[in-house]
């Protein structure tokens, strides 16, 4: 699941459409999830959905779920994506990632999936030792995740379960795009096309 419903208020434009390595961030995130083996891939849109959805056109295995309550916070987008995923009962876990983390690629996501397939039922990225996204949740955790509210998403929920959680250190790929300064930092990275 790719969470991409936010309004990008601090960026001043839909950050989901910022191009990195020739792709809008939202398409890049969906492609990374699909290439890592996630199936199906659900992209949750809200603000600017009409502008963002065309960036996903033609991506095989990718569907869109619209969150009309996106302004209520990240938890509502998580719930929207989980409800969409529950329509398909082939999966045992849900990989949650964000559209605004351009350095998260299929190789990074495969590290989380490998840990999950190895028996870990909660796997999260670690940034300076603290859990974050991307994260992978066993299906048994979905009922609790559906009860979350507000704008903090699953972060506080994960932090309460550190003893159950496998953390994959990903400090090297930490870059969230929230402001024009973040976008400028991304544009200066080597390999930008």
Secondary structure, 3 states (H helix, E strand, C coil): CEEECCCCCCCCCCHHHCEECCEEHHHHHHHHHHHHCCCCEEEEECCCHHHHHHHHCCCCCEEEEECCCHHHCHHHHHHHHHHHHCCCCCCCEEEEEECCCCCCCHHHHHHHHHHHHCCCCEEEEEECCEEEEEEEEEHHHHHHHCCCCCCCCCHHHHHCCCCCCEEEECHHHCCCCCCHHHHHHHHCCCCCC
